Amino acid sequence: MKKIPIEQSLQIDHTALHAYSTGLLQGKAYRSLNSALAKVVYIDDLSIPEWKLLGQLVDHGLMRLADLAERLDVEPPLVTKLIDQLEKKEMLRRTSHSEDKRAKVISITKKGKDTVLDLEPKVKVAMGKLLYGTTPEELRVYLSILQRIVNNAGL
């Protein structure tokens, strides 16, 4: 794929796209999204990382700790801490892997799954308020750009 300068790809004057301004805007958007999300998940006594971990289990079923760490893009010790917290809340459980008894697999409980599914519409409402005025196409483009940034970061 041919790389083109960002100013050309956006078809704007390069002075309109200062890195420091873009960085500030990205930071503000991240904090706004995170704050809105935290208010919703905290109602059910969850942190955002706990909610994300439970969501992965809803989507993928049984998972090894290392796979959860990779999906969440965090170090395994943080996942262990999150699992400990969620196990105390009876939202997930650890069991031995069927083929390797030393390895543990993590599964979500009914309580954990119900919590995630109950939070989903509330999260969508909170995000919808922040995305007010955004068309479905604009949202698709936004998500595509985020995915491209993540993909390019691995280059």
mmCIF file of the C-alpha atoms, coordinates in Angstrom:
data_MODEL
# 
_entry.id   MODEL 
# 
loop_
_atom_site.group_PDB 
_atom_site.id 
_atom_site.type_symbol 
_atom_site.label_atom_id 
_atom_site.label_alt_id 
_atom_site.label_comp_id 
_atom_site.label_asym_id 
_atom_site.label_entity_id 
_atom_site.label_seq_id 
_atom_site.pdbx_PDB_ins_code 
_atom_site.Cartn_x 
_atom_site.Cartn_y 
_atom_site.Cartn_z 
_atom_site.occupancy 
_atom_site.B_iso_or_equiv 
_atom_site.pdbx_formal_charge 
_atom_site.auth_seq_id 
_atom_site.auth_comp_id 
_atom_site.auth_asym_id 
_atom_site.auth_atom_id 
_atom_site.pdbx_PDB_model_num 
ATOM 1   C CA . MET A 1 1   ? 0.000   0.000   0.000  1.00 0.00 ? 1   MET A CA 1 
ATOM 2   C CA . LYS A 1 2   ? 1.380   3.389   -1.013 1.00 0.00 ? 2   LYS A CA 1 
ATOM 3   C CA . LYS A 1 3   ? 1.802   5.820   1.872  1.00 0.00 ? 3   LYS A CA 1 
ATOM 4   C CA . ILE A 1 4   ? 0.562   9.336   1.273  1.00 0.00 ? 4   ILE A CA 1 
ATOM 5   C CA . PRO A 1 5   ? 1.061   12.377  3.493  1.00 0.00 ? 5   PRO A CA 1 
ATOM 6   C CA . ILE A 1 6   ? -1.780  12.892  5.954  1.00 0.00 ? 6   ILE A CA 1 
ATOM 7   C CA . GLU A 1 7   ? -2.368  16.434  4.693  1.00 0.00 ? 7   GLU A CA 1 
ATOM 8   C CA . GLN A 1 8   ? -2.946  15.057  1.203  1.00 0.00 ? 8   GLN A CA 1 
ATOM 9   C CA . SER A 1 9   ? -5.165  12.232  2.401  1.00 0.00 ? 9   SER A CA 1 
ATOM 10  C CA . LEU A 1 10  ? -7.330  14.697  4.312  1.00 0.00 ? 10  LEU A CA 1 
ATOM 11  C CA . GLN A 1 11  ? -7.130  17.305  1.550  1.00 0.00 ? 11  GLN A CA 1 
ATOM 12  C CA . ILE A 1 12  ? -6.547  20.139  4.017  1.00 0.00 ? 12  ILE A CA 1 
ATOM 13  C CA . ASP A 1 13  ? -3.918  22.783  4.533  1.00 0.00 ? 13  ASP A CA 1 
ATOM 14  C CA . HIS A 1 14  ? -1.107  21.292  6.644  1.00 0.00 ? 14  HIS A CA 1 
ATOM 15  C CA . THR A 1 15  ? -1.346  24.200  9.107  1.00 0.00 ? 15  THR A CA 1 
ATOM 16  C CA . ALA A 1 16  ? -4.858  23.026  10.046 1.00 0.00 ? 16  ALA A CA 1 
ATOM 17  C CA . LEU A 1 17  ? -3.511  19.726  11.349 1.00 0.00 ? 17  LEU A CA 1 
ATOM 18  C CA . HIS A 1 18  ? -1.002  20.479  14.076 1.00 0.00 ? 18  HIS A CA 1 
ATOM 19  C CA . ALA A 1 19  ? 0.102   17.382  15.940 1.00 0.00 ? 19  ALA A CA 1 
ATOM 20  C CA . TYR A 1 20  ? -0.196  19.058  19.315 1.00 0.00 ? 20  TYR A CA 1 
ATOM 21  C CA . SER A 1 21  ? -3.780  20.150  18.639 1.00 0.00 ? 21  SER A CA 1 
ATOM 22  C CA . THR A 1 22  ? -4.699  16.709  17.379 1.00 0.00 ? 22  THR A CA 1 
ATOM 23  C CA . GLY A 1 23  ? -3.131  15.126  20.459 1.00 0.00 ? 23  GLY A CA 1 
ATOM 24  C CA . LEU A 1 24  ? -5.077  17.414  22.769 1.00 0.00 ? 24  LEU A CA 1 
ATOM 25  C CA . LEU A 1 25  ? -8.329  16.660  20.963 1.00 0.00 ? 25  LEU A CA 1 
ATOM 26  C CA . GLN A 1 26  ? -7.692  12.912  21.092 1.00 0.00 ? 26  GLN A CA 1 
ATOM 27  C CA . GLY A 1 27  ? -6.973  13.144  24.811 1.00 0.00 ? 27  GLY A CA 1 
ATOM 28  C CA . LYS A 1 28  ? -10.143 15.128  25.493 1.00 0.00 ? 28  LYS A CA 1 
ATOM 29  C CA . ALA A 1 29  ? -12.252 12.686  23.461 1.00 0.00 ? 29  ALA A CA 1 
ATOM 30  C CA . TYR A 1 30  ? -10.714 9.696   25.268 1.00 0.00 ? 30  TYR A CA 1 
ATOM 31  C CA . ARG A 1 31  ? -11.370 11.242  28.701 1.00 0.00 ? 31  ARG A CA 1 
ATOM 32  C CA . SER A 1 32  ? -14.948 12.135  27.738 1.00 0.00 ? 32  SER A CA 1 
ATOM 33  C CA . LEU A 1 33  ? -15.686 8.612   26.493 1.00 0.00 ? 33  LEU A CA 1 
ATOM 34  C CA . ASN A 1 34  ? -13.966 7.005   29.473 1.00 0.00 ? 34  ASN A CA 1 
ATOM 35  C CA . SER A 1 35  ? -15.817 9.218   31.961 1.00 0.00 ? 35  SER A CA 1 
ATOM 36  C CA . ALA A 1 36  ? -19.214 8.481   30.427 1.00 0.00 ? 36  ALA A CA 1 
ATOM 37  C CA . LEU A 1 37  ? -18.472 4.770   30.331 1.00 0.00 ? 37  LEU A CA 1 
ATOM 38  C CA . ALA A 1 38  ? -17.176 4.693   33.916 1.00 0.00 ? 38  ALA A CA 1 
ATOM 39  C CA . LYS A 1 39  ? -20.401 6.296   35.188 1.00 0.00 ? 39  LYS A CA 1 
ATOM 40  C CA . VAL A 1 40  ? -22.439 3.537   33.582 1.00 0.00 ? 40  VAL A CA 1 
ATOM 41  C CA . VAL A 1 41  ? -20.392 0.490   34.577 1.00 0.00 ? 41  VAL A CA 1 
ATOM 42  C CA . TYR A 1 42  ? -19.693 1.782   38.092 1.00 0.00 ? 42  TYR A CA 1 
ATOM 43  C CA . ILE A 1 43  ? -23.414 1.483   38.864 1.00 0.00 ? 43  ILE A CA 1 
ATOM 44  C CA . ASP A 1 44  ? -22.890 -2.291  38.786 1.00 0.00 ? 44  ASP A CA 1 
ATOM 45  C CA . ASP A 1 45  ? -19.699 -1.991  40.884 1.00 0.00 ? 45  ASP A CA 1 
ATOM 46  C CA . LEU A 1 46  ? -17.424 -2.603  37.899 1.00 0.00 ? 46  LEU A CA 1 
ATOM 47  C CA . SER A 1 47  ? -14.370 -0.833  36.606 1.00 0.00 ? 47  SER A CA 1 
ATOM 48  C CA . ILE A 1 48  ? -13.938 -0.309  32.876 1.00 0.00 ? 48  ILE A CA 1 
ATOM 49  C CA . PRO A 1 49  ? -11.162 -2.973  32.675 1.00 0.00 ? 49  PRO A CA 1 
ATOM 50  C CA . GLU A 1 50  ? -13.395 -5.462  34.521 1.00 0.00 ? 50  GLU A CA 1 
ATOM 51  C CA . TRP A 1 51  ? -16.281 -4.722  32.142 1.00 0.00 ? 51  TRP A CA 1 
ATOM 52  C CA . LYS A 1 52  ? -14.018 -5.168  29.103 1.00 0.00 ? 52  LYS A CA 1 
ATOM 53  C CA . LEU A 1 53  ? -12.737 -8.499  30.437 1.00 0.00 ? 53  LEU A CA 1 
ATOM 54  C CA . LEU A 1 54  ? -16.260 -9.769  31.050 1.00 0.00 ? 54  LEU A CA 1 
ATOM 55  C CA . GLY A 1 55  ? -17.254 -8.627  27.549 1.00 0.00 ? 55  GLY A CA 1 
ATOM 56  C CA . GLN A 1 56  ? -14.479 -10.734 26.038 1.00 0.00 ? 56  GLN A CA 1 
ATOM 57  C CA . LEU A 1 57  ? -15.798 -13.777 27.902 1.00 0.00 ? 57  LEU A CA 1 
ATOM 58  C CA . VAL A 1 58  ? -19.340 -13.069 26.672 1.00 0.00 ? 58  VAL A CA 1 
ATOM 59  C CA . ASP A 1 59  ? -18.051 -12.845 23.096 1.00 0.00 ? 59  ASP A CA 1 
ATOM 60  C CA . HIS A 1 60  ? -15.525 -15.708 23.140 1.00 0.00 ? 60  HIS A CA 1 
ATOM 61  C CA . GLY A 1 61  ? -16.548 -18.116 25.908 1.00 0.00 ? 61  GLY A CA 1 
ATOM 62  C CA . LEU A 1 62  ? -13.799 -19.923 27.814 1.00 0.00 ? 62  LEU A CA 1 
ATOM 63  C CA . MET A 1 63  ? -10.454 -18.150 27.565 1.00 0.00 ? 63  MET A CA 1 
ATOM 64  C CA . ARG A 1 64  ? -6.963  -18.653 28.914 1.00 0.00 ? 64  ARG A CA 1 
ATOM 65  C CA . LEU A 1 65  ? -5.490  -15.854 31.009 1.00 0.00 ? 65  LEU A CA 1 
ATOM 66  C CA . ALA A 1 66  ? -2.776  -15.190 28.403 1.00 0.00 ? 66  ALA A CA 1 
ATOM 67  C CA . ASP A 1 67  ? -5.406  -14.861 25.660 1.00 0.00 ? 67  ASP A CA 1 
ATOM 68  C CA . LEU A 1 68  ? -7.383  -12.385 27.765 1.00 0.00 ? 68  LEU A CA 1 
ATOM 69  C CA . ALA A 1 69  ? -4.225  -10.338 28.377 1.00 0.00 ? 69  ALA A CA 1 
ATOM 70  C CA . GLU A 1 70  ? -3.521  -10.255 24.640 1.00 0.00 ? 70  GLU A CA 1 
ATOM 71  C CA . ARG A 1 71  ? -7.082  -9.276  23.711 1.00 0.00 ? 71  ARG A CA 1 
ATOM 72  C CA . LEU A 1 72  ? -7.173  -6.544  26.373 1.00 0.00 ? 72  LEU A CA 1 
ATOM 73  C CA . ASP A 1 73  ? -3.644  -5.412  25.448 1.00 0.00 ? 73  ASP A CA 1 
ATOM 74  C CA . VAL A 1 74  ? -2.451  -5.517  29.059 1.00 0.00 ? 74  VAL A CA 1 
ATOM 75  C CA . GLU A 1 75  ? 0.132   -7.481  31.022 1.00 0.00 ? 75  GLU A CA 1 
ATOM 76  C CA . PRO A 1 76  ? -0.924  -10.862 32.495 1.00 0.00 ? 76  PRO A CA 1 
ATOM 77  C CA . PRO A 1 77  ? -0.485  -9.702  36.133 1.00 0.00 ? 77  PRO A CA 1 
ATOM 78  C CA . LEU A 1 78  ? -3.202  -7.069  35.586 1.00 0.00 ? 78  LEU A CA 1 
ATOM 79  C CA . VAL A 1 79  ? -5.519  -9.725  34.163 1.00 0.00 ? 79  VAL A CA 1 
ATOM 80  C CA . THR A 1 80  ? -4.834  -11.915 37.199 1.00 0.00 ? 80  THR A CA 1 
ATOM 81  C CA . LYS A 1 81  ? -5.814  -9.006  39.475 1.00 0.00 ? 81  LYS A CA 1 
ATOM 82  C CA . LEU A 1 82  ? -8.994  -8.369  37.471 1.00 0.00 ? 82  LEU A CA 1 
ATOM 83  C CA . ILE A 1 83  ? -9.875  -12.068 37.562 1.00 0.00 ? 83  ILE A CA 1 
ATOM 84  C CA . ASP A 1 84  ? -9.366  -12.141 41.335 1.00 0.00 ? 84  ASP A CA 1 
ATOM 85  C CA . GLN A 1 85  ? -11.701 -9.154  41.743 1.00 0.00 ? 85  GLN A CA 1 
ATOM 86  C CA . LEU A 1 86  ? -14.367 -10.561 39.427 1.00 0.00 ? 86  LEU A CA 1 
ATOM 87  C CA . GLU A 1 87  ? -14.153 -13.992 41.023 1.00 0.00 ? 87  GLU A CA 1 
ATOM 88  C CA . LYS A 1 88  ? -14.912 -12.382 44.414 1.00 0.00 ? 88  LYS A CA 1 
ATOM 89  C CA . LYS A 1 89  ? -17.931 -10.703 42.806 1.00 0.00 ? 89  LYS A CA 1 
ATOM 90  C CA . GLU A 1 90  ? -18.983 -14.156 41.496 1.00 0.00 ? 90  GLU A CA 1 
ATOM 91  C CA . MET A 1 91  ? -18.944 -12.920 37.888 1.00 0.00 ? 91  MET A CA 1 
ATOM 92  C CA . LEU A 1 92  ? -16.437 -15.445 36.596 1.00 0.00 ? 92  LEU A CA 1 
ATOM 93  C CA . ARG A 1 93  ? -14.629 -18.595 37.638 1.00 0.00 ? 93  ARG A CA 1 
ATOM 94  C CA . ARG A 1 94  ? -11.251 -20.192 37.084 1.00 0.00 ? 94  ARG A CA 1 
ATOM 95  C CA . THR A 1 95  ? -10.968 -23.873 36.268 1.00 0.00 ? 95  THR A CA 1 
ATOM 96  C CA . SER A 1 96  ? -8.179  -26.171 35.168 1.00 0.00 ? 96  SER A CA 1 
ATOM 97  C CA . HIS A 1 97  ? -7.634  -26.551 31.441 1.00 0.00 ? 97  HIS A CA 1 
ATOM 98  C CA . SER A 1 98  ? -8.907  -29.922 30.225 1.00 0.00 ? 98  SER A CA 1 
ATOM 99  C CA . GLU A 1 99  ? -5.610  -30.776 28.477 1.00 0.00 ? 99  GLU A CA 1 
ATOM 100 C CA . ASP A 1 100 ? -3.091  -28.991 30.723 1.00 0.00 ? 100 ASP A CA 1 
ATOM 101 C CA . LYS A 1 101 ? -4.018  -29.122 34.407 1.00 0.00 ? 101 LYS A CA 1 
ATOM 102 C CA . ARG A 1 102 ? -1.434  -26.429 35.239 1.00 0.00 ? 102 ARG A CA 1 
ATOM 103 C CA . ALA A 1 103 ? -3.140  -23.942 32.926 1.00 0.00 ? 103 ALA A CA 1 
ATOM 104 C CA . LYS A 1 104 ? -6.302  -22.150 33.982 1.00 0.00 ? 104 LYS A CA 1 
ATOM 105 C CA . VAL A 1 105 ? -9.257  -21.195 31.850 1.00 0.00 ? 105 VAL A CA 1 
ATOM 106 C CA . ILE A 1 106 ? -11.618 -18.418 32.718 1.00 0.00 ? 106 ILE A CA 1 
ATOM 107 C CA . SER A 1 107 ? -15.368 -18.623 32.200 1.00 0.00 ? 107 SER A CA 1 
ATOM 108 C CA . ILE A 1 108 ? -18.123 -16.151 32.873 1.00 0.00 ? 108 ILE A CA 1 
ATOM 109 C CA . THR A 1 109 ? -20.912 -16.957 35.310 1.00 0.00 ? 109 THR A CA 1 
ATOM 110 C CA . LYS A 1 110 ? -24.594 -16.269 34.742 1.00 0.00 ? 110 LYS A CA 1 
ATOM 111 C CA . LYS A 1 111 ? -24.300 -13.247 37.041 1.00 0.00 ? 111 LYS A CA 1 
ATOM 112 C CA . GLY A 1 112 ? -21.377 -11.891 35.003 1.00 0.00 ? 112 GLY A CA 1 
ATOM 113 C CA . LYS A 1 113 ? -23.099 -12.454 31.683 1.00 0.00 ? 113 LYS A CA 1 
ATOM 114 C CA . ASP A 1 114 ? -26.361 -10.926 32.906 1.00 0.00 ? 114 ASP A CA 1 
ATOM 115 C CA . THR A 1 115 ? -24.439 -7.886  34.154 1.00 0.00 ? 115 THR A CA 1 
ATOM 116 C CA . VAL A 1 116 ? -22.720 -7.338  30.797 1.00 0.00 ? 116 VAL A CA 1 
ATOM 117 C CA . LEU A 1 117 ? -25.937 -7.805  28.841 1.00 0.00 ? 117 LEU A CA 1 
ATOM 118 C CA . ASP A 1 118 ? -27.793 -5.459  31.216 1.00 0.00 ? 118 ASP A CA 1 
ATOM 119 C CA . LEU A 1 119 ? -25.093 -2.785  30.838 1.00 0.00 ? 119 LEU A CA 1 
ATOM 120 C CA . GLU A 1 120 ? -24.953 -2.948  27.033 1.00 0.00 ? 120 GLU A CA 1 
ATOM 121 C CA . PRO A 1 121 ? -28.020 -0.774  26.311 1.00 0.00 ? 121 PRO A CA 1 
ATOM 122 C CA . LYS A 1 122 ? -27.003 1.681   29.051 1.00 0.00 ? 122 LYS A CA 1 
ATOM 123 C CA . VAL A 1 123 ? -23.526 2.002   27.544 1.00 0.00 ? 123 VAL A CA 1 
ATOM 124 C CA . LYS A 1 124 ? -25.055 2.567   24.110 1.00 0.00 ? 124 LYS A CA 1 
ATOM 125 C CA . VAL A 1 125 ? -27.214 5.383   25.484 1.00 0.00 ? 125 VAL A CA 1 
ATOM 126 C CA . ALA A 1 126 ? -24.186 7.028   27.139 1.00 0.00 ? 126 ALA A CA 1 
ATOM 127 C CA . MET A 1 127 ? -22.094 6.693   23.975 1.00 0.00 ? 127 MET A CA 1 
ATOM 128 C CA . GLY A 1 128 ? -25.031 7.861   21.858 1.00 0.00 ? 128 GLY A CA 1 
ATOM 129 C CA . LYS A 1 129 ? -25.139 11.132  23.781 1.00 0.00 ? 129 LYS A CA 1 
ATOM 130 C CA . LEU A 1 130 ? -21.466 11.730  23.020 1.00 0.00 ? 130 LEU A CA 1 
ATOM 131 C CA . LEU A 1 131 ? -21.897 10.741  19.375 1.00 0.00 ? 131 LEU A CA 1 
ATOM 132 C CA . TYR A 1 132 ? -25.023 12.866  18.890 1.00 0.00 ? 132 TYR A CA 1 
ATOM 133 C CA . GLY A 1 133 ? -25.156 14.228  15.332 1.00 0.00 ? 133 GLY A CA 1 
ATOM 134 C CA . THR A 1 134 ? -22.839 11.524  13.987 1.00 0.00 ? 134 THR A CA 1 
ATOM 135 C CA . THR A 1 135 ? -24.174 9.593   11.003 1.00 0.00 ? 135 THR A CA 1 
ATOM 136 C CA . PRO A 1 136 ? -23.839 5.810   10.810 1.00 0.00 ? 136 PRO A CA 1 
ATOM 137 C CA . GLU A 1 137 ? -21.375 6.277   7.928  1.00 0.00 ? 137 GLU A CA 1 
ATOM 138 C CA . GLU A 1 138 ? -19.261 8.701   9.955  1.00 0.00 ? 138 GLU A CA 1 
ATOM 139 C CA . LEU A 1 139 ? -19.193 6.196   12.813 1.00 0.00 ? 139 LEU A CA 1 
ATOM 140 C CA . ARG A 1 140 ? -18.120 3.408   10.442 1.00 0.00 ? 140 ARG A CA 1 
ATOM 141 C CA . VAL A 1 141 ? -15.321 5.630   9.117  1.00 0.00 ? 141 VAL A CA 1 
ATOM 142 C CA . TYR A 1 142 ? -14.271 6.580   12.670 1.00 0.00 ? 142 TYR A CA 1 
ATOM 143 C CA . LEU A 1 143 ? -14.074 2.927   13.728 1.00 0.00 ? 143 LEU A CA 1 
ATOM 144 C CA . SER A 1 144 ? -12.221 2.072   10.523 1.00 0.00 ? 144 SER A CA 1 
ATOM 145 C CA . ILE A 1 145 ? -9.663  4.788   11.211 1.00 0.00 ? 145 ILE A CA 1 
ATOM 146 C CA . LEU A 1 146 ? -9.190  3.589   14.792 1.00 0.00 ? 146 LEU A CA 1 
ATOM 147 C CA . GLN A 1 147 ? -8.604  0.056   13.496 1.00 0.00 ? 147 GLN A CA 1 
ATOM 148 C CA . ARG A 1 148 ? -6.137  1.352   10.927 1.00 0.00 ? 148 ARG A CA 1 
ATOM 149 C CA . ILE A 1 149 ? -4.207  3.211   13.645 1.00 0.00 ? 149 ILE A CA 1 
ATOM 150 C CA . VAL A 1 150 ? -4.029  0.017   15.717 1.00 0.00 ? 150 VAL A CA 1 
ATOM 151 C CA . ASN A 1 151 ? -2.925  -2.004  12.675 1.00 0.00 ? 151 ASN A CA 1 
ATOM 152 C CA . ASN A 1 152 ? -0.310  0.577   11.679 1.00 0.00 ? 152 ASN A CA 1 
ATOM 153 C CA . ALA A 1 153 ? 1.073   0.715   15.216 1.00 0.00 ? 153 ALA A CA 1 
ATOM 154 C CA . GLY A 1 154 ? 2.184   -2.885  14.746 1.00 0.00 ? 154 GLY A CA 1 
ATOM 155 C CA . LEU A 1 155 ? 4.226   -2.076  11.615 1.00 0.00 ? 155 LEU A CA 1 
# 
